[in-house]
Amino acid sequence: MATLKDIAKLANVSQATVSRVLNKDKTLSVSQETRHRILTIANDLAYQKHLKTTNSPKARQKIAIVQWYSQEEELNDLYYYSIRLGIEKRAQEMGYDIVRSFNNESLDLPKDIVGLIAIGKFSTHQIAELENLSDKLVFVDSDTLNAGHPCVTTDFDNAVIKVLDYFLEQGLTKIGMIAGEEHTTDGKEILIDQRFRTYKNYASEHGLYKPNHVFIGSFSTTSGYELMKRAIAELGDDLPQAFFVANDTLAIGALRALQEANISVPNRVSLISFNDTPLTQQVFPTLSSVTVFTEEMGRTAVDVLNRQLLNLDVIPSMTRLATQLTLRDSSL
């Protein structure tokens, strides 16, 4: 059974401080961070005396979610919506309250938040703004280790290699890519898609990379449609046997362009997309896609933030979640 001494050791405070926090001594002057650390450790260790003698519920700490999309954009992109749901579910399980902010809203967050989870891609300037709101930051879907902050990302490298290996196993050696290009929402930084970088490097290693087989635009259905139409017009009979498409919305547009041109999928051109949102099963043929475990990314981000709150000396790290290649009718 946990004791005050156990909690004090983990929280790096005195037993007297632990006792006064658990007994809600209002005369005790400690930071919200220290108070939160003690209460969370007590809860995690199932400190029985505290649980039995506390008649009122434990004060709920607030964590903020900052989404790089507007709320409308998020509803049109189930990838980021699903990440946020994962954060909110895990936060609820751990007894946190959530404060949400979208990119088209003012970053006027409550002063009493204990930490912040940022979803998406942020420029150096935007990261500095977030640092002014909280020194406990976790980023989801971007690599922020150079900025000194922990992050949760997808294993893009092995996911792309898995797709290309599958095509090669099917005897498809002419492999194109429909890629997306993004900017941070303040327009200050262009984002190079790791999927394209891995595709280019791996295809080059196998002597298969051809720059004229790559088409880059925005991440939208319209862009996917226009890029594939361009590929069909420019390449003619040299159109690749397979395309890796950087996300599902691009792939749906590309599929429509192929169908309008009476190009059979998958018999003439195989398609594999990325993210595996529900959209992949709402088209014909259904889309093969790399399944990304978005809700788990969100849940993991809360766990990473909680570790930061419990351990002031935690070293920033990147957590990369594995993916799964889900094959459907759009690939041979």
C-alpha positions as CSV (number, residue, x, y, z in Angstrom):
1,M,0.0,0.0,0.0
2,A,1.3,3.4,-0.9
3,T,2.5,5.8,1.8
4,L,3.1,9.5,2.1
5,K,6.8,8.7,1.9
6,D,6.3,7.0,-1.5
7,I,4.4,9.9,-2.9
8,A,6.9,12.4,-1.5
9,K,9.8,10.5,-3.1
10,L,8.2,10.4,-6.5
11,A,7.1,14.0,-6.4
12,N,10.4,15.2,-5.0
13,V,8.9,17.1,-2.1
14,S,8.7,16.6,1.6
15,Q,6.1,14.3,3.3
16,A,4.7,17.4,5.1
17,T,4.0,19.0,1.7
18,V,2.3,15.9,0.4
19,S,0.1,15.7,3.5
20,R,-0.9,19.3,3.3
21,V,-1.8,19.1,-0.4
22,L,-3.8,15.9,0.1
23,N,-5.6,17.5,3.0
24,K,-6.3,20.7,1.0
25,D,-4.5,23.0,3.3
26,K,-5.3,26.4,1.8
27,T,-2.5,28.1,3.7
28,L,0.1,26.0,1.8
29,S,2.0,28.0,-0.8
30,V,3.0,25.6,-3.6
31,S,2.8,25.9,-7.4
32,Q,-0.1,24.5,-9.4
33,E,2.5,22.2,-11.1
34,T,3.6,20.8,-7.7
35,R,0.1,20.4,-6.5
36,H,-0.9,18.6,-9.7
37,R,2.1,16.3,-9.5
38,I,1.3,15.2,-5.9
39,L,-2.4,14.6,-6.6
40,T,-1.7,12.7,-9.8
41,I,0.9,10.4,-8.2
42,A,-1.4,9.8,-5.2
43,N,-4.1,8.9,-7.7
44,D,-1.8,6.6,-9.7
45,L,-0.6,4.9,-6.6
46,A,-4.2,4.5,-5.3
47,Y,-3.3,6.2,-2.0
48,Q,-6.1,4.8,0.1
49,K,-6.2,7.3,2.9
50,H,-6.5,10.1,0.5
51,L,-9.2,8.5,-1.6
52,K,-11.3,7.6,1.5
53,T,-11.0,10.8,3.4
54,T,-11.5,13.2,0.6
55,N,-15.2,13.8,0.4
56,S,-15.1,16.2,-2.6
57,P,-13.8,15.2,-6.0
58,K,-10.1,15.9,-6.9
59,A,-9.6,19.3,-8.5
60,R,-9.4,18.6,-12.3
61,Q,-6.4,20.1,-14.0
62,K,-6.9,21.7,-17.5
63,I,-4.8,20.9,-20.6
64,A,-5.2,22.8,-23.8
65,I,-5.5,21.4,-27.4
66,V,-4.4,23.7,-30.2
67,Q,-5.4,22.5,-33.6
68,W,-3.5,24.0,-36.7
69,Y,-6.8,23.6,-38.7
70,S,-9.9,25.7,-38.3
71,Q,-12.9,23.7,-37.0
72,E,-14.4,23.6,-40.4
73,E,-11.2,22.3,-42.0
74,E,-10.9,19.7,-39.2
75,L,-14.4,18.4,-40.0
76,N,-13.3,17.9,-43.6
77,D,-10.1,16.1,-42.6
78,L,-10.9,13.1,-40.5
79,Y,-7.2,12.5,-39.9
80,Y,-6.8,15.4,-37.5
81,Y,-10.3,15.1,-36.1
82,S,-9.5,11.5,-35.0
83,I,-6.3,12.6,-33.4
84,R,-8.2,15.2,-31.3
85,L,-10.8,12.6,-30.3
86,G,-8.0,10.4,-29.1
87,I,-6.6,13.2,-26.9
88,E,-10.0,14.0,-25.4
89,K,-10.8,10.4,-24.6
90,R,-7.5,9.8,-22.9
91,A,-7.6,13.1,-21.0
92,Q,-11.0,12.2,-19.7
93,E,-9.8,8.8,-18.5
94,M,-6.9,10.5,-16.7
95,G,-9.1,13.1,-15.0
96,Y,-8.1,16.2,-17.1
97,D,-10.5,18.9,-18.4
98,I,-9.9,20.0,-22.0
99,V,-9.7,23.5,-23.4
100,R,-9.8,23.6,-27.2
101,S,-8.5,26.2,-29.7
102,F,-8.6,26.2,-33.5
103,N,-6.2,28.1,-35.8
104,N,-8.8,30.7,-36.8
105,E,-9.5,31.6,-33.1
106,S,-7.6,33.7,-30.7
107,L,-5.0,31.9,-28.5
108,D,-6.6,33.3,-25.4
109,L,-6.2,30.3,-23.2
110,P,-6.9,30.1,-19.4
111,K,-3.9,30.9,-17.3
112,D,-4.4,27.8,-15.2
113,I,-3.7,25.2,-17.9
114,V,-1.0,22.8,-16.8
115,G,0.1,21.8,-20.3
116,L,-0.7,22.0,-24.0
117,I,-0.9,19.6,-26.9
118,A,-0.5,21.0,-30.4
119,I,-1.9,19.1,-33.4
120,G,-0.4,19.7,-36.8
121,K,2.5,21.7,-38.3
122,F,3.7,24.9,-36.7
123,S,6.4,27.4,-37.7
124,T,9.3,28.4,-35.4
125,H,7.4,31.7,-34.7
126,Q,4.2,29.8,-33.8
127,I,6.1,27.4,-31.5
128,A,7.5,30.4,-29.7
129,E,4.0,31.7,-29.2
130,L,2.9,28.4,-27.8
131,E,5.9,28.4,-25.4
132,N,4.6,31.7,-24.0
133,L,1.3,29.9,-23.1
134,S,2.9,26.8,-21.4
135,D,6.3,25.3,-20.9
136,K,4.8,21.8,-21.0
137,L,4.2,21.2,-24.7
138,V,3.7,18.1,-26.8
139,F,3.3,18.2,-30.6
140,V,1.4,15.6,-32.6
141,D,2.1,14.9,-36.3
142,S,5.3,17.0,-36.5
143,D,8.9,16.5,-35.5
144,T,9.7,19.2,-32.9
145,L,12.8,17.6,-31.2
146,N,15.0,20.4,-32.7
147,A,12.8,22.9,-30.9
148,G,13.2,21.0,-27.7
149,H,9.7,19.6,-27.4
150,P,8.5,16.0,-27.3
151,C,6.4,14.8,-30.2
152,V,4.2,11.9,-31.4
153,T,4.5,11.0,-35.1
154,T,3.7,8.3,-37.6
155,D,6.4,6.0,-38.8
156,F,6.4,7.5,-42.3
157,D,9.6,5.9,-43.5
158,N,8.7,2.2,-43.0
159,A,5.1,2.9,-44.1
160,V,6.3,4.2,-47.5
161,I,8.8,1.4,-47.9
162,K,6.1,-1.1,-47.2
163,V,4.0,0.3,-50.0
164,L,6.8,0.3,-52.5
165,D,7.9,-3.2,-51.6
166,Y,4.4,-4.4,-52.1
167,F,4.3,-2.9,-55.6
168,L,7.6,-4.4,-56.5
169,E,6.5,-7.8,-55.2
170,Q,3.6,-7.6,-57.7
171,G,6.1,-6.9,-60.5
172,L,5.2,-3.2,-60.8
173,T,8.4,-1.3,-61.4
174,K,7.0,1.9,-62.8
175,I,5.8,3.6,-59.7
176,G,4.7,7.2,-59.6
177,M,3.6,9.4,-56.7
178,I,0.9,12.0,-56.2
179,A,2.3,14.1,-53.4
180,G,1.0,17.0,-51.3
181,E,2.7,20.2,-50.3
182,E,1.8,22.2,-47.2
183,H,2.7,25.5,-45.5
184,T,2.4,26.4,-41.8
185,T,-0.8,28.4,-41.2
186,D,1.1,31.6,-40.8
187,G,2.6,31.1,-44.3
188,K,6.2,31.4,-43.0
189,E,7.5,27.8,-43.7
190,I,7.0,25.3,-46.5
191,L,6.7,21.8,-45.3
192,I,8.5,19.0,-47.1
193,D,6.4,15.8,-46.9
194,Q,8.4,13.0,-45.3
195,R,6.4,10.5,-47.5
196,F,7.8,12.1,-50.7
197,R,11.3,12.2,-49.2
198,T,11.2,8.5,-48.4
199,Y,9.6,7.6,-51.7
200,K,12.3,9.5,-53.6
201,N,15.2,8.0,-51.6
202,Y,13.9,4.4,-51.7
203,A,13.0,4.5,-55.4
204,S,16.4,6.0,-56.2
205,E,18.2,3.2,-54.3
206,H,16.3,0.7,-56.6
207,G,17.0,2.7,-59.8
208,L,13.3,3.4,-60.2
209,Y,13.0,7.1,-59.5
210,K,11.8,9.3,-62.4
211,P,11.1,13.0,-61.6
212,N,8.5,13.1,-64.4
213,H,6.5,10.4,-62.5
214,V,6.0,12.7,-59.5
215,F,3.1,15.3,-59.3
216,I,2.8,17.7,-56.4
217,G,-0.1,19.9,-55.3
218,S,-2.2,20.7,-52.3
219,F,-3.8,18.1,-50.1
220,S,-7.3,18.1,-51.6
221,T,-9.6,16.0,-53.8
222,T,-9.6,18.7,-56.5
223,S,-5.8,18.7,-56.5
224,G,-5.6,14.9,-56.7
225,Y,-8.0,15.0,-59.7
226,E,-6.0,17.7,-61.5
227,L,-2.6,16.1,-60.8
228,M,-3.7,12.7,-62.2
229,K,-5.3,14.4,-65.2
230,R,-1.9,16.1,-65.9
231,A,-0.1,12.8,-65.4
232,I,-2.4,11.1,-68.0
233,A,-2.0,13.9,-70.5
234,E,1.8,14.3,-70.1
235,L,2.8,10.6,-69.9
236,G,0.3,8.9,-72.2
237,D,1.4,5.3,-72.6
238,D,4.3,5.9,-70.2
239,L,1.8,6.3,-67.3
240,P,3.2,4.3,-64.4
241,Q,1.6,1.0,-63.5
242,A,1.2,2.1,-59.9
243,F,0.8,5.3,-57.9
244,F,1.5,5.9,-54.2
245,V,-0.7,8.8,-53.2
246,A,0.1,10.9,-50.1
247,N,-3.4,10.9,-48.5
248,D,-6.9,9.6,-49.1
249,T,-8.4,12.9,-50.3
250,L,-5.7,13.2,-53.0
251,A,-6.3,9.5,-53.9
252,I,-10.1,10.0,-54.4
253,G,-9.5,12.8,-56.8
254,A,-6.8,10.7,-58.7
255,L,-9.2,7.8,-58.9
256,R,-11.9,9.9,-60.5
257,A,-9.5,11.2,-63.1
258,L,-8.4,7.7,-64.0
259,Q,-12.1,6.6,-64.3
260,E,-13.0,9.5,-66.5
261,A,-10.1,8.5,-68.8
262,N,-11.4,4.9,-68.9
263,I,-8.1,3.7,-67.3
264,S,-8.9,0.6,-65.3
265,V,-8.0,0.5,-61.6
266,P,-6.3,-1.8,-60.6
267,N,-5.7,-3.6,-63.9
268,R,-3.9,-0.8,-65.7
269,V,-3.0,1.4,-62.7
270,S,-2.8,0.3,-59.0
271,L,-3.4,2.9,-56.3
272,I,-2.4,2.9,-52.6
273,S,-3.1,5.9,-50.5
274,F,-2.2,7.0,-46.9
275,N,-4.1,7.5,-43.6
276,D,-7.0,5.0,-44.3
277,T,-9.8,7.3,-43.2
278,P,-13.4,6.0,-43.7
279,L,-13.4,7.7,-47.1
280,T,-11.3,4.8,-48.5
281,Q,-14.3,2.5,-48.3
282,Q,-16.8,4.9,-49.7
283,V,-15.5,4.8,-53.3
284,F,-15.4,2.2,-56.0
285,P,-13.1,0.4,-56.2
286,T,-12.3,0.7,-52.5
287,L,-8.9,2.2,-51.8
288,S,-5.9,0.3,-50.5
289,S,-4.3,2.6,-47.9
290,V,-1.7,2.8,-45.1
291,T,-3.6,2.6,-41.9
292,V,-2.5,5.3,-39.4
293,F,-3.6,4.8,-35.8
294,T,-4.7,8.4,-35.3
295,E,-6.7,8.0,-32.1
296,E,-3.7,6.2,-30.5
297,M,-1.5,9.1,-31.5
298,G,-3.8,11.4,-29.5
299,R,-3.9,9.1,-26.5
300,T,-0.1,8.7,-26.6
301,A,0.3,12.5,-26.6
302,V,-1.6,12.8,-23.4
303,D,0.5,10.1,-21.8
304,V,3.7,12.0,-22.9
305,L,2.4,15.2,-21.5
306,N,1.5,13.6,-18.2
307,R,5.0,12.2,-17.9
308,Q,6.3,15.8,-18.4
309,L,4.1,17.0,-15.6
310,L,5.2,14.3,-13.2
311,N,8.9,14.6,-14.0
312,L,10.3,18.1,-14.4
313,D,13.6,16.7,-15.8
314,V,12.1,14.5,-18.5
315,I,14.2,14.5,-21.7
316,P,12.2,15.4,-24.9
317,S,11.7,12.4,-27.1
318,M,9.9,11.4,-30.3
319,T,7.3,8.6,-30.2
320,R,6.8,7.0,-33.6
321,L,3.7,4.8,-34.0
322,A,3.7,1.9,-36.5
323,T,1.3,1.7,-39.4
324,Q,-0.4,-1.1,-41.3
325,L,-0.8,-1.6,-45.0
326,T,-4.5,-2.4,-45.6
327,L,-5.1,-3.8,-49.1
328,R,-8.4,-3.4,-50.9
329,D,-9.6,-3.4,-54.5
330,S,-7.5,-0.5,-55.9
331,S,-4.3,-2.5,-55.9
332,L,-3.6,-5.8,-57.5
